[in-house]
Amino acid sequence: MARRPMSRLMKREAIDGYIFILPWLLGFLLWTAGPMLASVILSLMRWDLFSAPVWAGLKNFQDLFRNPLVGVAFYNTAFYTFLSVPINLTTALITALLLNQRIKFQSFFRTFFYLPGIMPAVANAVLWLWILNPDIGLANSLLKMLGLPTSQWLWHPASSKPSFILIGLWSTGNTMVIFLAGLQGIPQSLYEAAEIDGANWYHRFRAVTLPMLSPVILFNLVLGIIGTFQIFTGAYLMTNGGPQNSTLFAVLYLYRLAFEQFNMGLASAFAWLLFFVILGFTLIQLRLSRSWVYYEGGEA
């Protein structure tokens, strides 16, 4: 079948479309695609920022697998991710369910729980450094008032990662808002039909809310895993990887390789290793989602 030639109007519309996306396209090429391509080349080089790059081939990747700190960084990151993500999702979903009810001062409570999610990362780190300070912090002061044992929080290897998980609960507002939007998109007729059939609140939640909300759960799950694998600001400002490398997360170690040790080749190789780890977990989630995510009107 011969291709129909474009009319003058269609050509003009196509040109206008490219002109409109040109700023984004230039930004993508300069600040995303370009650096990604450069990092691929640098991962095969030895470069300390001050001398000319030297070809190293796959030596950087071989060094990564022999570096014990790489395993430590991925263990810390995986520990934080696989505990933090389900806890945050559960907390955000419960909060959204409560705020979806018709209660007094509903707008105030929604704003109250959402605000910590948009708090600047540096201010958030400073606030939690004071709260979890083992000597003068609010957390230990409250524990003492209640007659409970205190903790060293961020200053002890055994409690440092759990402390970061606790801090992560502070900023579940963004996830909560997405859940709230998903809940408000569920047709009320489904709940009414379930009530007519004699379903109580638990049956309505299991048979109506969860299936209809499953695409939103998947969305928040994927974003949560990607976000927690990239944790950096809090760890850099509050512990800088300590104590005893217990909070040496992957992106923090990537920063050390690049901007403290000036080993840009090894840092680029580590960045791509982290990229493929995150990509792998994302693809696994998307593959598994076929068995539990429900899309209204058809399959994914």
Buried (B, 14 or more C-beta within 10 A) or exposed (E): EEEEEEEEEEEEEEEEEEEEEEEEEEEEEEEEEEEEEEBEEBBBBBBEEEEEBEEBEEBBBEBBEEBEBBEBBBBBBBBBBEBBBEBBBEBBBEBBBEBBEEEEEEEEBBEEBBEBBEEEEEEBBEBBBEBBBBEEBEBBBEBEEEEEEBBBBBBBEEBBBBBBBBBBEBBBBBBBBBBBEBBEEBEEEBBEEBEEEEBEEEEBBEBBBBBBBBBBBBBBBBBBBBBBBBBBBBBBBBBEBBBEBBBBBBBBBBBBBBEEEBBBBBBBBBBBBBEEBBEEBBEEBEEEBEEEBEEEEEEE
